[in-house]
Amino acid sequence: NKKILTAGIYIGVTVGVYLFIKYLLPLVAPFVFAFIIAIIIEKPVDFMVKKLRWKRIVCIITVLIVFSGAILGILFCAGSALVTQVKKFSQNSDKYVKMLDDTAYRYCEQVDELLGFKTGQSYDFVLENARKAVMGVTEELGPVVMSRSVDVASGFMWLFTTLTLVIMATVFFSKDLKKIRAGINENVFGEEIDFIRIRLKDVLGTFFKTQGVIMAITCGICTV
C-alpha cells in the first residue's frame, strides 16, 4: 500500500507539473518574471529610500526607469551597429556580387574543362537556375509577407501588453516585497523557499551582468 501510495504521489506531482507548464506557465510567466525583477532591484530601491528619503513607490519607478533605459540603450547601440553594418554591406553589394560571380565563373570553368563542356555552359546553367529560384522565392514570399502582417501586428500588441503587465506587477511586488518575504518565512517551507530565492537571485544576477558585458563588448566591436 505504501509503494502504491508513493507511486501515486509521484505520478500526481508529475502530471501536475506537466499541466502547470503546459497550460498555466504562459499565464503566470509575466508575474514570475516581475517577481524576479522586484528581487533584483530590491537593494537599489532600499538604498534610495534610505539615502534620499523618498517614498518607496517613487524609488521603485525611478529604478525601473533607469533599468529600462539601460536595456533600451544597449538595444539601441546594438541596433545602430547592425544598421551600420547593413548600410556598409548594401553600399558594397555590387562589389560582393561581382566577387561571387567571378568565383562561380572560375569554378564552373573548371567543371567545363573536366567534363568537356563548352566554356561557360555550366555557368549559364547555374545562373539560369539561380534566377528561376530567386523569382520563385520572390513570388511565394510576397503573399506570405502580406498574410503574416496581421500576425506581426498582433505579436507587437501581445508584447506591449505583456511588458505593461510585467512593469505593473513589478511595482506592486516591489512595494510589498517585505510583507511577501515575511509571509514566506512564516511558512512551513520558508527556509527552502528562501534558499531557492537566494540561489535564483544570484544566478539571474550573474546571468544579466554577463549578458550586459557581452552585449556591450559586441556593440563596441561592431561600432569599430
Salt bridges, closest charged atoms under 4 A:
GLU42 OE2 - ARG181 NH1 2.86
ASP46 OD1 - ARG56 NH1 2.81
ASP46 OD2 - LYS178 NZ 3.71
ASP102 OD2 - LYS98 NZ 3.12
ASP151 OD2 - ARG148 NH1 3.37
ASP194 OD1 - ARG197 NH2 2.70
ASP202 OD2 - ARG199 NH2 3.10
